[in-house]
């Protein structure tokens, strides 16, 4: 178990290092980083100071290590719009985003997983058909279309809920529903196929053939095995809590991380973009790490051998 | 572009001949029909479009579609500048399909090649490819795409290449896995013993054997790319004006949500029906051609 943990930790660290390298390469390829990060109208001495601070006058490999060091010490540059630390700017927006994504995650898991399990256990029934139609629709309707249709119906036509902004909890309802429905559909579809795959395995037939009640077969044999792929997807959803609402936040003018990212991209505010990129990568890697450890708990076979490819 | 429809349509005709099975279910037939319509519209945009997509008709601004008080002059209505919604829709379909086809093919090419490289050379090359796979699986693609657009600015070519990187890791994983298992089978060893070059081995022998799985992956990635492109364009960060795509039309129509919802609904319905069609076809193909793929 300890080797498994060490292997996973090393892999997570490597992935983060690759993201930092990616940011470094892309930043260097796109022009003079000092000018870009400080802004075109920055005074020359400030740009020079930045160059020395970030070691931009040194050879490239040395710059790379400097860059790495700066990021490790939390120095992610300043926003070129108001000169504040990019990391502070991003951190301020995180609570607003989580206020949408955490309830949405609860909806996804709370509706998607049970619906998928039910559909798989009643394959080809009317309920299964309905769940699948909704699931396919939920996948093919993009979130901005769903969001705008909800606005059109509930805000414009019925006038029940506000169409955008962040003044009260009522403003959060439509964005949460928009996020939750799409994710629940994906999860239902996924859970259903994971369940169906497990239910087709020989050990399920063996268990029911030797007289184990169906209810016990499902809870003790089918569900734990189907949990592994489902947990992977949920892990991915947890990993995108911070940046999973880019489009929806824009639809509802919700001042979260996603909105900040879109504005930063259109202004080419690279320090902020880089900061969000690293933050998202870190959450994703941590979520994946937790999922990997959960695999170890769910499936003893995975504890010793390092996983080659995702199941 | 003319070859593109073949990649999707070919397996339907070349599907395993099982006489016992009836044709595709009605929903899938609908999918094929809708997709054919979209392809025809995209290819014949210049012929079928009633107006140029930038043409203004200032006397008929925000005119509603037929059935909502509109006239046949503009069947789907006009926008705030009096531009014909149908004409813009037709050109948007062309742009969005072009991007989606281009990106799907790039993704499949890059991913499959890297997967083959990993399977062929093993060792360090394989480790490097798998590390790249881990890397791209670690960041939500939309965020990565936004970051690259922020760093490099925007152009149509960059956008297609960028979206082409979506899902490359899936093809790489599949191609590597299947090439490894093919390598363990007799035919690959035999061809290698006969002195075939790696190009010949992978191109002529391994690729045809794993093509059905790759084609299924392409049909599953295609709607995702349409959704990504329309999402980026909706945010104003994808296709840039004066060019128009389905997503940017929705983004533009959003401003007129209360006064002229048809500007937004026409492209929104098109996106939904197109992604739905390709998903239905993809699911059906997957069930038929490749029971191993979930």
Interface residues (C-beta under 8 A of the other chain):
Chain A: X11 X14 X15 X18 X19 X22 X23 X26 X27 X29 X30 X136 X137 X139 X140 X141 X142 X143 X144 X145 X148 X149 X151 X152 X156 X193 X194 X197 X229 X239 X240 X243 X244 X246 X247 X250 X251 X261 X262 X264 X265 X266 X268 X269 X270 X273 X274 X276 X277 X280 X281 X284 X285 X288 X309 X310
Chain B: X130 X131 X132 X134 X135 X137 X138 X139 X140 X142 X143 X144 X146 X147 X148 X149 X150 X151 X152 X153 X173 X177 X223 X227 X230 X231 X234 X235 X236 X237 X247 X250 X251 X254 X257 X258 X261 X264 X268 X271 X272 X275 X276 X279 X280 X294
